[in-house]
Amino acid sequence: MTEPSPEYRRRLEEIIDTATVVFHERGFDAGSLDDVAAVLGLSKASLYHYVRSKAQLLYLIFDRAITLSLHRLDAMSGIPDPRERLAALIAHQVRMVSEEPSLFAVFFDQRPRLDDSFDADIRRKERAYVRRIAEVVEAATVADGPTRLDARHAAHALLGMTSWVYKWMDPVRDTPEDVARTMIGLVLGPGVPAPESRFPLDPTRSGLAASG
């Protein structure tokens, strides 16, 4: 067999889910493979059937986050109006980070712990993500007329603004829609509505994890 079985993929997804929570709650240094195995009711030896090390498991979490982000951008590429596409991108970022706070908390907070052997692959995907956002920004600003706006700078600024919601957003007081509406207003003006959530957060998660 050249491809993992569906059962293998499902179990790997459970391991990544559990490790995300463990590393979020305890930190990567304090969280261990023993902790992950204990939550799942597995032996550590059984866990090694799916991951070679804690470093690889952290990489799989990172890969899930960035690959999910790229897949969600694909879903928005068909929006014809460039300003609406930029609004959808901002809303997508806010919803994605707010709906998966543990995943993105690990992605941002534990970045220094990512092993050098995995860093190049994640950086390559991050650069691709920034390029895609810059293209959306550039298309939207061109539609508004000539501008000297640096699309790459704007892409990083949008990422910083939208990604930070995992730190401060209060699920009791705030909704992703309200936060997205505020951020879209800051970027595009108050007249551009936040698009409806048309994109399921993760229709093919098992395929995303297997890509790493």
Disulfide bonds with the S-S distance in Angstrom:
none
